[in-house]
Amino acid sequence: KAGVTQTPRYLIKTRGQQVTLSCSPISGHRSVSWYQQTPGQGLQFLFEYFSETQRNKGNFPGRFSGRQFSNSRSEMNVSTLELGDSALYLCASSLLAQSSYNEQFFGPGTRLTVL
Amino acid sequence: SQQGEEDPQALSIQEGENATMNCSYKTSINNLQWYRQNSGRGLVHLILIRSNEREKHSGRLRVTLDTSKKSSSLLITASRAADTASYFCATAGVTGFGNEKLTFGTGTRLTIIP
């Protein structure tokens, strides 16, 4: 089976712009979670989707949003980018609904740089 | 905020030696997981240990969990250069609402010296 794929792998944006990141989970996996990784804050949970429904959300401002499609692919959007949004954004997929209770499979990440 | 704190933050050992990393957490958990990350790439799942388990093995990896002390340790035996990576513990809580998130620790940077 193909692993979790994330596109694009690298992205450079300027402050004030918006960005959309995409994640395709492992075939058959219906749960997708997003994480932000920065040197200062480490790995932080953004949100989790299962069957097109957001099941959980981390402590991020409303500029961060996401959605999941019927084929389980997920996108996350960040509007009005700030310098502090520069990070590695990781997507993980899991077979079951309660993803934190099971193994999660991570994609390679999207490296976002905000100038 | 980080649920897990890992110790040490960085560890350098000779190839062939054993490496031990520790993780402490603050609240009750359903499970604790260990992940490896190579140089800014995605994470790879290593082991999941549930709150009612005390020890788990996978190949050269041994994980222990002490829920009374709210701590876990990861032992890598007979280390290899390829084990050079950052290692993270992650915990899933028990809020009871079925939507517990995975909370990651600060990580241990392991360097294996050939």
Interface residues (C-beta under 8 A of the other chain):
Chain A: V4 S33 Y35 G42 L43 Q44 F45 E48 R55 N56 G58 L88 L90 A92 A97 Q98 S99 S100 Y101 N102 E103 Q104 F105 F106 G107 P108 G109 R111
Chain B: Q2 N30 N31 Q33 Y35 G40 R41 G42 L43 V44 H45 L48 F88 A90 A92 G98 N99 E100 K101 L102 T103 F104 G105 T106 G107
